[in-house]
Amino acid sequence: MLRTAGPLQNKASIQAALFDLDGTLIDTLEAIRASMRHATKTVLGKTLPDEVLMRHVGTPLAAQMKVFDAERADGLMSAYREHHLRVHDSLIKEYPGTAAALEQLKGLGYRLGVVTSKGRALAERGLLQCGLTRFVEVLVALDDVSAHKPDPYPLRYAAERLEVDVTRCAYIGDSPHDMRAATAAGCVSIAALWGVATPERLLALSPQYAIRSVSEVAQVLRDHDALPAQAQET
């Protein structure tokens, strides 16, 4: 666990851990990457670098496709979704230790939720396939909100559904959009360094903590709660 230069804006103890899904709890990156390649090659006739294909993962799919070609975004989305549904189940997997980490957090009394820019049906399918559904009290997906990350609203909505003040939530995610949303919402921001973005991109946004495994989340939350108020104000 790395305590970064980010300001510790929360004095209250943490009651809930909210997680991004793709690239944080579930390793869907190869399925996403393959579907991005398929869509851009099929519709645009282009082979784009993976860095370009994956740069905006974490935002709604429609927004990602408009970056590639606004006029052909609908066709890109259709090609992506058709391919993604075909490869999804065979290419996704739980990150090692995820179930055990969520079990530990539950045992420590933390409320757990998932906030994703993915559609609800596919998000639920991934959680179920990886055996994580039983840990998630609240799932906020693309379909549930009108504003999406990096807007803070989905995090605030998840906190509201958990009946926990958003400033008493931590948000763990692997994209810059996650870190921006967490900061704007007033959550404790925890960068997951194993996902879609490079550590350099995430750390440039000054998250409050950075971790290399989901198994570190419980220790981060306990250490954060143990900090004296004056340390959290620096």
N, C-alpha and C positions, 0 to 999 in steps of 0.2 A: 504494500500500500504506500502511495506517495501523497504526502500533504503538499499541495501546490501553492502557488502564490495567490490563488484566488481568495477574495475576502470571505471570511466566515460570517455570513450575514444573519445566521439563525442562532438565537440564544436558547430557544426552547428545545427540550429533548425531542428526539425523533420518534414518531409513533407509527409511520408507514413507509414502506419502501415501494416505490413505483419503478417499473422496468420498461424500457423499450423491448421490442420482441426480436425482430430480425437483426442478427449480428450481436445480440446481447444475451438473450436466453437461448435462442435457437440458431444454429448455424444454417442459415438459408442462403448464404452468400454465393455458393456455386450455382444454386438454382436461379438466383436473381441474375448473376453474371451471364449464365448460358442463355437465359431468356432475353436479356438485353442484346446480346450478340445476335441472336436469331431475329429479333424485331428490327434492329437497325440494318442488318444485312438484307433482310427480306423486303422491307419497305423503302429504305433509302439507298440500298445497294452499296453501303459503306461498311468498312471494317474499322471500328473506332477503338482506341486504346482503352484498356480496362479502367484506367484512372478517370477517363472521361465518362465512360458508361456508368460508373458507380459513384460519381461525385455527389449526386443529389439524392442518393438512397437515404430514406428516412423522411422524405417529404412525400405527399401523395403522388401516385403513379402518373396522373394526368399532368402534374406540374413537371415531373421529370421528362416526360415525352415532349412537352412543349419546348424544352431547352434544345432538344435535338432538331425538331422541325415543327413549328407551331401549326403550319397548315396541314401537316400529315400526322398530327398527334393522335387522332382517333384511330387511324390505321396502325400506328405503332402500338397503341394500347391493345388493340385487338390481337395483333400478332404476338405481343408479349404474353397476354393472358392465355391464349391458346397453348403456347409452348410451356408456360409456367405450370399450368394445370397438369400437363402431361408428365413433367419431370419432378414436380414438387415432392411427392411422397418418396421417390427413390433417392433424392439428393439431399433432403434435409435431415438434421440430427440435432439432438441436445448437445450443448457444449458440455464437456466432461465436468462432473461435479455439480451441475445445476440443480438437480432434484435434491441432492443432499444439502446444498446451500439454502434452498428455499425452505426445506424442512427445518433447518437450524433457525432461520429467521422466524418461522411460525412458532417454534418452541420458545423463542425469546419474547414472544408476544407482539411482534410487529405485524401490522396489517399489510397485505400484499396486493398489488395491482399491476396491470399491464396497460401501457399507453402506447399505441402504435398508429402509424399512418396507413396500415394495411387494412383491407376490407375485413369485416367481422367474420365472414364465413371461412375465409382462408386462415385467419388468425386462430380461430377456434380449432380448425383442422390441425394446424401445426402444434398447438398446445396439447391436443388430445394425442396425436401421434407420438409426441415426445414424453407423454406421461406427466405433464405439468399442470393440467387443468385443475386438479384437486387443490393446488396451492393458491390459485388466483381468485380473490374475492370480487374484484372488479376488473372488467376489460373495457377499455375505451378504445374503439377502433375508428377507422375512417368514417363509417356510416353514422356514428353517434354524435358527431360534432360538425359545426359549420366552419370552424376555424381550425387550422392544423399547424403542427410544429413547423417552424420555430415559434409560432404564436403560443403563448402560455396557456391558452384556454383549455386545451385537452387535459393538462395536468391539474388545473384548478377544478375541472369537472370531475376528474377521478377522485380528488380529495373530498369534494362535496359528497360524492356517492359513498365514500368510506366514512363520512361524517368526521373527518379529521381536518384541522386547519392546514392549508397548503404549506405554510411555513414550518410545519412539523412533519413534512414529507421529504424523503430523499428521492432523487430521480437518477437512475443509472441508465446510461445510454452510450452508444458507440459512434454517434455522428455529431458533427458541429451543430446540427439542427436541434439535437437533444440537449446539448449544453446551453444553447441560447434560450430554449424554452424553459429549462430548469432555472436559469438565472432570472429570467423575466418573471417567472411565477413565484420566486422567493423560496424555492426548494434548495436543499443541499444538493449540489451538483457533483456527481461521481462519474468520471469518464471511464468507460470500459475500453481498454486498450487492445482488445483482441478482435475487434470487429471491422467495420468497413473503412473507417478513417485511419490514417496514420497517426501514431502518437503525437507527431509534431503538429498536425492540424488540430487535434483536440486540445493539447496543452497550450496552444496559442490563444485559446479562448479563456484561459485561467479558470478551469473548473476547480472546485474546492478540494477535491480528491481525485486521484487516478489510481486504478487498480488493474492488475493483469490477469485476474481470475475472479469469477463470480463468488468463489469461496471466501474472498476477502471482505465481502459486503458487511457481514455481521460484525467483524472487528472494527471496520471503519465507523459503523454506527455507534458502537459502544465507546470507541475512542472519542468520537465527536461529542457524545453526551457527557463524557468525563471532563471535557475541557472547561476551565473556569470561564465565566462570562467575559472577563476582560480579554482573554485570549481569543475568544470568538469575535470580539469587536475590532481586532487589529486587521 
